[in-house]
Amino acid sequence: MAVSLDGSIVTTYCDPIDVIKAIRMVDLYSTDGGLLKPSDSTLPDYDELCKRIVVAEKFIDRYTGQSWRPNRESTEIMDINTYWHDINGVRSEYWQQGGYYVPLRSPILPFDPAKGDKIEIRTMDNKFVNISQNGVSETLEADGTGGDGVRPTGNKYLMGAENGTFWFDYQGGKLYLRLGYYLPKQNGLRISYRWGDVSEVPPDISRATALKVGLTLLNEELYLTRLGTGGDLGGSKNDMKRGMQDEINEIIMANRSFTSVFSAYD
């Protein structure tokens, strides 16, 4: 991780030095042939490289369907889906083990209204009611239950949006809800939440990001005489670019996440 010299940009997946190392950019003014050290006087300067890294991070997130940094979804309107658990092949009754769920981006960061997280339910008169303080804090299994197919005992499931109960499968990326029967389900929920795997950036993701930024330097024909051992790279530039792009594509495919699309009418 790096912070731009003016303090306005924070990079997560790599830093400007990683970009320099990825394309072996030599400092021609160095007496020992060392790598270039980006600063406020290089072209592009340190802060410009930080900006390009942030752009590359968004590219990696978009094409992998994952993110290794905190993200925020604000006032996103979602459909609400119905679910039931099966008991010996028989669908259970709604108020025993059924309810509603909404698929979200994963992994979800711990829900905290103090950090701007919010859940609002649309009522029959087309108003959104905030139920952010009505969540359940127990640790749940991936299916939203206590591990035995049944919600933990002691929770009172109240009818009506203003008293609705909700809980999260943080790793699986689902919001589970207990609501009244007759509330709208299409565009029935408005949510603000945070998501992203903030534990550690995988080394291959860091390298793909650095290569992506390095590729922009090659495309702009910057530092051509500083790459490798210097000299004319006109004949090998395209081969270098193809090799870098192939490696980026391989890393993206290896980390790509495929998610299902759910409908409120399933």
BELMOWO-V133125 format. One record per helix or strand of 3 or more residues. SS is the DSSP state (2 for helix, 1 for strand). FROM is the first residue (numbers start at 0). TO is the last residue. Records with the same first field share a line. If there is no record, write none. Layout:
BEGIN
SS->FROM-TO + FROM-TO
END
This chain:
BEGIN
2->15-21 + 45-63 + 93-96 + 112-114 + 160-162 + 202-218 + 223-225 + 236-253
1->70-77 + 80-82 + 98-102 + 117-121 + 127-129 + 164-168 + 173-177 + 188-194
END
